[in-house]
Amino acid sequence: MFSKDKGNEESNFWISYADLMAGLLFVFILLIGAIISKSIILKSDLHDKEDRLSNLSQSLKTKENTLEELSDTLAKSQALVSEKDHDLSDNEKLLVQKEKLLTLKNARIAEIETKMSENEKLIQLKNARIAKEQVQLTENERMFKLKISEIKKLNELLIAANATQRQLSDKIIIVQNQLDENNDALKKNQDAMVQNTKTLKDYEGKVLILSSELSDSKETVKIKDDKLLTLLNAMDEKETKYDALVANLQAQKSKIKSLTGIKIKVVAALKEALGDNIDIDKKSGSLRLASNILFGSGQSLLKPEAKVALKKAFEEYIGALVTNPKIKPHLDKIIIEGHTDSVGSYIYNLNLSQKRALAVMEYLLTLDFTTQHNIRPLMTASGRAYLDAVMVDGVEDKNASRRIEIKFRLKNEDAMHEIEKVLDAK
């Protein structure tokens, strides 16, 4: 009894172990799929960022052209002022004053042009930094494919950088509008020119701040790269552990396979021991006896003349099992099954098959052979009616269906059979 419970516990352990390994493999496959899908999404987002940076560069070039046009306009304004000064030649003193004003205006215009040149250089520097940042992001793309949680954070960082770029674009538009206003102010009075100079200085400070923000973003990306390298090392270690786990699982699978082959080995040993004396089923190893030899039609009382043949067949068949030291330790039950054909109701045939199986078992329990080998605790009887009828080409063979089967059952046979199904499943 304790041996049987121990066998059941071992069987349950191996079933749980197999389920656990299958679950781990499934989780690993899901993880790989999630990483691949996230990397594809990130690559698409990076391409979008490149397009937006290209558009920003073109916009900056347009602004440079606009600044050049403003310079031309200022030059024309200077020429107009010179012409007007010549027209006022009647008043020399006024002319001298206008010349002084013109000189001052030219100095202001030169100062404005200098500021514009500096702004252009700052914009070019920003474009170079943006291009460098784009190259850095491209180099890091391969590393991002193996990171899931960090990819999400990096995506948020890129969105913030994009928002910063949009803010910069808005500020450039504002500055352009201010330049337009300053151009009109230059035509009116000198005070407006001073105001324009102050506005350009403010813009210069804002550009420097934005450049600093871009540098901070670059440092953040470098930190993310270091984290990704650490994650790669961890993934390599996990892959090594997984390979070892798979190798261990294969070894356990081979061991379980050998256990589930016990039934086949027992049937083969049984055939070898019995030879041609008794015909047994090739798959299950069960012994079949025709009911018409053992019983009369519709009867459950053994014929006296059938007892000798039944005794001989039983002792040879069961003797090959209980006397073989390789088979006996694995025996769990010896089952006497009664079978009928499909003529009559199910209840009638079930009752008849049960009575016939019980009659055979009662007789076998009286044999000295049964007592000598202590077979009584292993024996059990059951009736199957016509549930397991013998079919030939889809038609019931009634004579073959009416039979008594003596079969054996191994310990944990059902559990081993289920484990074998799991191992063979693809």
C-alpha positions as CSV (number, residue, x, y, z in Angstrom):
1,M,0.0,0.0,0.0
2,F,2.8,2.5,0.9
3,S,4.7,1.5,-2.2
4,K,1.7,2.3,-4.3
5,D,1.3,5.8,-2.7
6,K,5.0,6.5,-3.2
7,G,4.8,5.6,-6.9
8,N,1.8,7.9,-7.3
9,E,3.7,10.8,-5.6
10,E,6.7,10.3,-7.9
11,S,4.4,10.2,-10.9
12,N,2.7,13.4,-9.9
13,F,6.1,15.0,-9.4
14,W,7.2,14.3,-12.9
15,I,3.9,15.5,-14.3
16,S,4.2,18.8,-12.5
17,Y,7.8,19.0,-13.5
18,A,6.9,18.6,-17.2
19,D,4.1,21.2,-17.0
20,L,6.5,23.7,-15.3
21,M,9.1,23.2,-18.1
22,A,6.5,23.7,-20.8
23,G,5.2,26.9,-19.1
24,L,8.8,28.3,-18.8
25,L,9.4,27.7,-22.5
26,F,6.1,29.4,-23.4
27,V,6.9,32.5,-21.3
28,F,10.4,32.7,-22.9
29,I,8.8,32.6,-26.4
30,L,6.4,35.4,-25.5
31,L,9.3,37.5,-24.1
32,I,11.2,37.1,-27.4
33,G,8.1,38.1,-29.4
34,A,7.5,41.2,-27.3
35,I,11.2,42.3,-27.7
36,I,11.1,41.9,-31.5
37,S,7.8,43.9,-31.9
38,K,9.0,46.7,-29.7
39,S,12.3,47.0,-31.7
40,I,10.2,47.3,-34.9
41,I,8.1,50.1,-33.4
42,L,11.2,52.0,-32.2
43,K,12.9,51.8,-35.6
44,S,9.8,53.3,-37.2
45,D,9.8,56.2,-34.6
46,L,13.5,56.9,-35.3
47,H,12.8,57.3,-39.0
48,D,10.1,59.8,-38.2
49,K,12.5,61.8,-36.0
50,E,15.0,61.9,-38.9
51,D,12.4,63.3,-41.3
52,R,11.4,66.0,-38.8
53,L,15.1,67.0,-38.2
54,S,15.5,67.3,-42.0
55,N,12.5,69.5,-42.3
56,L,13.9,71.7,-39.4
57,S,17.2,72.1,-41.3
58,Q,15.4,73.2,-44.4
59,S,13.4,75.7,-42.4
60,L,16.6,77.2,-41.0
61,K,18.0,77.6,-44.5
62,T,14.9,79.5,-45.4
63,K,15.4,81.8,-42.5
64,E,19.0,82.5,-43.6
65,N,17.7,83.5,-47.0
66,T,15.2,85.8,-45.4
67,L,18.0,87.5,-43.4
68,E,20.0,88.1,-46.5
69,E,17.0,89.7,-48.1
70,L,16.7,92.0,-45.1
71,S,20.3,93.0,-45.5
72,D,19.6,94.0,-49.2
73,T,16.6,96.0,-48.0
74,L,18.7,97.9,-45.5
75,A,21.3,98.6,-48.3
76,K,18.5,100.0,-50.5
77,S,17.2,102.1,-47.5
78,Q,20.7,103.5,-47.1
79,A,20.8,104.5,-50.8
80,L,17.4,106.2,-50.5
81,V,18.7,108.2,-47.5
82,S,21.8,109.3,-49.5
83,E,19.6,110.5,-52.3
84,K,17.4,112.4,-49.9
85,D,20.5,114.0,-48.3
86,H,21.6,115.2,-51.8
87,D,18.2,116.7,-52.4
88,L,18.5,118.8,-49.2
89,S,21.7,120.5,-50.4
90,D,20.2,124.0,-49.8
91,N,20.8,123.7,-46.1
92,E,24.4,122.8,-45.4
93,K,24.0,122.6,-41.7
94,L,21.1,120.2,-42.1
95,L,23.2,118.1,-44.5
96,V,25.9,117.8,-42.0
97,Q,23.5,116.7,-39.4
98,K,22.0,114.2,-41.8
99,E,25.4,112.9,-42.6
100,K,26.1,112.3,-38.9
101,L,22.7,110.6,-38.6
102,L,23.5,108.5,-41.7
103,T,26.9,107.5,-40.2
104,L,25.2,106.5,-37.0
105,K,22.6,104.6,-38.9
106,N,25.2,102.8,-40.9
107,A,27.0,101.8,-37.7
108,R,23.7,100.5,-36.3
109,I,23.1,98.5,-39.5
110,A,26.6,97.0,-39.4
111,E,26.0,96.1,-35.8
112,I,22.7,94.4,-36.7
113,E,24.4,92.6,-39.6
114,T,27.1,91.3,-37.2
115,K,24.4,90.0,-34.8
116,M,22.7,88.3,-37.7
117,S,25.9,86.7,-38.8
118,E,26.5,85.4,-35.2
119,N,23.0,84.1,-35.1
120,E,23.6,82.2,-38.4
121,K,26.7,80.6,-36.9
122,L,24.7,79.6,-33.8
123,I,22.1,78.0,-36.0
124,Q,24.7,76.1,-38.1
125,L,26.3,74.9,-34.8
126,K,22.9,73.7,-33.6
127,N,22.3,71.9,-36.9
128,A,25.7,70.1,-36.6
129,R,24.8,69.1,-33.0
130,I,21.5,67.8,-34.2
131,A,23.2,65.8,-37.0
132,K,25.6,64.3,-34.5
133,E,22.8,63.4,-32.2
134,Q,21.0,61.7,-35.1
135,V,24.2,59.6,-35.8
136,Q,24.4,58.7,-32.2
137,L,20.8,57.5,-32.1
138,T,21.4,55.4,-35.2
139,E,24.4,53.7,-33.6
140,N,22.3,52.9,-30.5
141,E,19.4,51.4,-32.4
142,R,20.9,47.9,-32.4
143,M,21.3,48.0,-28.6
144,F,17.7,49.2,-28.1
145,K,16.3,46.0,-29.7
146,L,17.0,43.9,-26.5
147,K,15.5,46.3,-24.0
148,I,11.7,46.5,-23.3
149,S,11.2,48.8,-20.3
150,E,14.1,51.0,-21.3
151,I,12.7,51.4,-24.8
152,K,9.6,52.9,-23.4
153,K,11.6,55.4,-21.4
154,L,13.8,56.3,-24.4
155,N,10.7,56.8,-26.5
156,E,9.5,59.3,-23.9
157,L,12.9,61.1,-24.0
158,L,12.7,61.3,-27.8
159,I,9.2,62.8,-27.6
160,A,10.5,65.4,-25.1
161,A,13.3,66.2,-27.5
162,N,10.9,66.6,-30.3
163,A,8.8,68.9,-28.3
164,T,11.9,71.0,-27.5
165,Q,12.7,71.2,-31.3
166,R,9.1,72.3,-32.0
167,Q,9.5,75.0,-29.3
168,L,12.7,76.1,-30.9
169,S,11.0,76.3,-34.3
170,D,8.3,78.4,-32.7
171,K,10.8,80.7,-31.2
172,I,12.6,81.1,-34.5
173,I,9.3,82.1,-36.1
174,I,8.8,84.6,-33.3
175,V,12.3,86.0,-33.9
176,Q,11.6,86.3,-37.6
177,N,8.5,88.3,-36.8
178,Q,10.5,90.5,-34.5
179,L,13.1,91.0,-37.3
180,D,10.3,92.1,-39.6
181,E,9.0,94.6,-37.0
182,N,12.6,95.9,-36.4
183,N,13.0,96.5,-40.2
184,D,9.9,98.7,-40.2
185,A,11.2,100.4,-37.0
186,L,14.5,101.2,-38.7
187,K,12.7,103.2,-41.3
188,K,11.0,105.3,-38.7
189,N,13.5,106.2,-36.0
190,Q,16.7,105.4,-34.2
191,D,15.1,104.2,-31.0
192,A,13.5,101.3,-32.9
193,M,17.0,100.2,-34.0
194,V,18.1,100.1,-30.4
195,Q,15.1,98.0,-29.5
196,N,15.9,95.5,-32.3
197,T,19.5,95.1,-31.0
198,K,18.2,94.3,-27.6
199,T,15.7,91.7,-29.0
200,L,18.6,90.0,-31.0
201,K,20.6,89.8,-27.8
202,D,17.7,88.1,-26.0
203,Y,17.4,85.6,-28.9
204,E,21.1,84.8,-28.7
205,G,20.7,83.9,-25.0
206,K,17.8,81.7,-25.8
207,V,19.7,79.8,-28.5
208,L,22.5,79.1,-26.1
209,I,20.0,77.7,-23.6
210,L,18.6,75.4,-26.2
211,S,22.0,74.2,-27.1
212,S,22.7,73.4,-23.5
213,E,19.4,71.4,-23.3
214,L,20.5,69.4,-26.4
215,S,23.8,68.6,-24.7
216,D,22.0,67.3,-21.6
217,S,19.9,65.1,-23.8
218,K,23.0,63.6,-25.3
219,E,24.4,62.7,-21.9
220,T,21.1,61.0,-21.0
221,V,21.3,58.9,-24.1
222,K,24.8,57.8,-23.1
223,I,23.5,56.7,-19.7
224,K,20.8,54.7,-21.4
225,D,23.5,53.0,-23.5
226,D,25.4,51.9,-20.4
227,K,22.2,50.4,-18.9
228,L,21.5,48.5,-22.1
229,L,25.0,47.0,-22.1
230,T,24.3,45.8,-18.6
231,L,21.0,44.3,-19.7
232,L,22.8,42.5,-22.6
233,N,25.2,40.8,-20.2
234,A,22.3,39.7,-18.0
235,M,20.5,38.3,-21.0
236,D,23.6,36.3,-22.0
237,E,23.8,34.8,-18.5
238,K,20.1,33.9,-18.6
239,E,20.6,32.2,-22.0
240,T,23.4,30.1,-20.6
241,K,21.1,29.0,-17.7
242,Y,18.3,28.3,-20.1
243,D,20.5,26.0,-22.2
244,A,21.5,24.1,-19.1
245,L,17.9,23.8,-18.1
246,V,17.0,22.4,-21.6
247,A,19.8,19.8,-21.4
248,N,18.6,18.7,-18.0
249,L,15.0,18.5,-19.3
250,Q,16.2,16.2,-22.2
251,A,17.9,13.9,-19.7
252,Q,14.8,13.7,-17.6
253,K,12.7,13.1,-20.7
254,S,14.9,10.1,-21.6
255,K,14.6,8.7,-18.1
256,I,10.8,9.0,-18.2
257,K,10.7,7.4,-21.7
258,S,12.6,4.4,-20.3
259,L,10.0,4.1,-17.5
260,T,7.0,4.3,-19.8
261,G,8.5,1.5,-21.9
262,I,8.0,-1.0,-19.0
263,K,4.7,-2.3,-20.4
264,I,6.3,-3.1,-23.8
265,K,9.1,-4.9,-22.1
266,V,6.7,-7.0,-19.9
267,V,4.6,-8.1,-22.9
268,A,7.8,-9.1,-24.8
269,A,9.1,-11.1,-21.8
270,L,5.6,-12.7,-21.5
271,K,5.6,-13.8,-25.2
272,E,9.1,-15.2,-24.8
273,A,8.2,-17.2,-21.7
274,L,4.9,-18.6,-23.2
275,G,6.1,-19.2,-26.7
276,D,3.4,-20.8,-28.9
277,N,1.6,-22.5,-25.9
278,I,-0.8,-19.7,-25.3
279,D,-2.0,-17.0,-27.7
280,I,-2.0,-13.5,-26.1
281,D,-2.8,-10.1,-27.4
282,K,0.2,-8.4,-29.0
283,K,-0.4,-4.9,-27.7
284,S,-2.0,-5.4,-24.2
285,G,-0.6,-8.9,-23.5
286,S,-4.1,-10.1,-22.3
287,L,-5.2,-13.7,-22.4
288,R,-8.5,-14.3,-24.2
289,L,-10.8,-17.4,-23.6
290,A,-13.9,-18.0,-25.6
291,S,-17.1,-17.9,-23.5
292,N,-18.8,-20.8,-25.3
293,I,-16.0,-23.1,-24.0
294,L,-16.4,-22.0,-20.4
295,F,-20.2,-21.4,-20.2
296,G,-23.4,-22.5,-21.7
297,S,-25.5,-20.0,-23.7
298,G,-26.8,-17.3,-21.4
299,Q,-25.3,-19.1,-18.3
300,S,-22.8,-17.9,-15.7
301,L,-21.9,-21.4,-14.3
302,L,-18.6,-22.8,-15.4
303,K,-18.7,-26.1,-17.3
304,P,-16.9,-28.9,-15.4
305,E,-14.9,-29.9,-18.4
306,A,-13.7,-26.3,-18.9
307,K,-12.1,-26.0,-15.5
308,V,-9.1,-28.1,-16.5
309,A,-8.3,-26.0,-19.6
310,L,-8.9,-22.8,-17.6
311,K,-6.6,-24.0,-14.8
312,K,-3.8,-24.8,-17.2
313,A,-4.0,-21.5,-19.1
314,F,-4.2,-19.5,-15.9
315,E,-1.2,-21.1,-14.3
316,E,1.0,-20.8,-17.4
317,Y,0.0,-17.2,-18.1
318,I,0.1,-15.9,-14.5
319,G,3.1,-18.1,-13.7
320,A,5.1,-16.3,-16.4
321,L,4.4,-13.0,-14.6
322,V,4.8,-13.9,-10.9
323,T,7.9,-16.0,-11.4
324,N,9.8,-13.5,-13.4
325,P,11.8,-11.2,-11.1
326,K,11.9,-8.5,-13.8
327,I,8.0,-8.4,-14.0
328,K,6.6,-9.2,-10.6
329,P,7.8,-6.0,-8.8
330,H,5.8,-4.0,-11.3
331,L,2.5,-5.9,-11.1
332,D,-0.4,-4.0,-9.6
333,K,-3.5,-6.0,-10.5
334,I,-4.7,-9.2,-12.3
335,I,-8.0,-8.4,-13.8
336,I,-10.7,-10.9,-14.9
337,E,-13.0,-9.3,-17.5
338,G,-16.3,-10.6,-18.8
339,H,-17.4,-9.6,-22.3
340,T,-20.6,-10.2,-24.3
341,D,-22.0,-9.5,-27.8
342,S,-24.5,-6.7,-28.5
343,V,-27.6,-9.1,-28.5
344,G,-30.0,-8.0,-25.8
345,S,-30.1,-5.0,-23.5
346,Y,-27.0,-3.4,-22.0
347,I,-28.2,-4.1,-18.4
348,Y,-28.8,-7.8,-19.2
349,N,-25.4,-8.2,-20.8
350,L,-23.6,-6.2,-18.1
351,N,-25.1,-8.5,-15.4
352,L,-24.2,-11.6,-17.4
353,S,-20.6,-10.4,-18.0
354,Q,-20.1,-9.6,-14.3
355,K,-21.4,-12.9,-13.2
356,R,-19.2,-14.8,-15.6
357,A,-16.1,-12.8,-14.6
358,L,-16.9,-13.4,-10.9
359,A,-17.4,-17.2,-11.5
360,V,-14.0,-17.5,-13.2
361,M,-12.4,-15.5,-10.3
362,E,-14.0,-17.7,-7.6
363,Y,-12.7,-20.8,-9.3
364,L,-9.2,-19.4,-9.7
365,L,-9.1,-18.4,-6.1
366,T,-9.6,-22.1,-5.1
367,L,-6.4,-23.2,-6.8
368,D,-3.3,-24.1,-4.8
369,F,-1.2,-22.1,-7.4
370,T,-3.1,-18.9,-6.4
371,T,-2.4,-19.5,-2.7
372,Q,1.2,-20.5,-3.3
373,H,2.1,-17.3,-5.1
374,N,-0.2,-15.0,-3.0
375,I,-2.1,-13.9,-6.0
376,R,-5.4,-13.2,-4.2
377,P,-4.6,-9.5,-3.2
378,L,-3.9,-8.8,-6.9
379,M,-7.1,-10.3,-8.4
380,T,-10.2,-8.4,-9.3
381,A,-13.2,-9.1,-11.6
382,S,-15.4,-6.8,-13.7
383,G,-18.0,-7.0,-16.4
384,R,-17.9,-4.9,-19.6
385,A,-21.0,-6.1,-21.4
386,Y,-20.6,-5.2,-25.1
387,L,-18.6,-2.0,-24.6
388,D,-15.4,-3.6,-26.0
389,A,-17.0,-5.7,-28.8
390,V,-14.6,-7.2,-31.4
391,M,-15.0,-5.5,-34.8
392,V,-13.9,-7.0,-38.1
393,D,-14.1,-4.6,-41.1
394,G,-16.6,-2.4,-39.2
395,V,-18.9,-5.4,-38.4
396,E,-19.2,-7.0,-34.9
397,D,-17.8,-10.5,-34.6
398,K,-20.2,-11.9,-32.1
399,N,-18.4,-15.1,-31.4
400,A,-15.1,-13.3,-30.7
401,S,-16.9,-10.7,-28.6
402,R,-18.3,-13.3,-26.2
403,R,-15.1,-13.9,-24.2
404,I,-13.3,-13.9,-20.8
405,E,-10.1,-11.9,-20.7
406,I,-7.4,-12.3,-18.1
407,K,-5.1,-9.3,-18.1
408,F,-2.5,-7.6,-15.9
409,R,-2.0,-4.0,-14.8
410,L,1.3,-2.4,-13.9
411,K,1.9,0.0,-11.1
412,N,1.3,3.7,-12.2
413,E,0.4,2.4,-15.7
414,D,-2.1,5.2,-16.3
415,A,0.3,7.9,-15.1
416,M,3.1,6.6,-17.2
417,H,0.8,6.4,-20.2
418,E,-0.2,10.1,-19.8
419,I,3.5,11.1,-19.3
420,E,4.3,9.3,-22.5
421,K,1.6,11.2,-24.4
422,V,3.0,14.5,-23.1
423,L,6.5,13.6,-24.2
424,D,5.4,12.5,-27.6
425,A,3.2,15.6,-28.1
426,K,4.7,18.2,-30.5
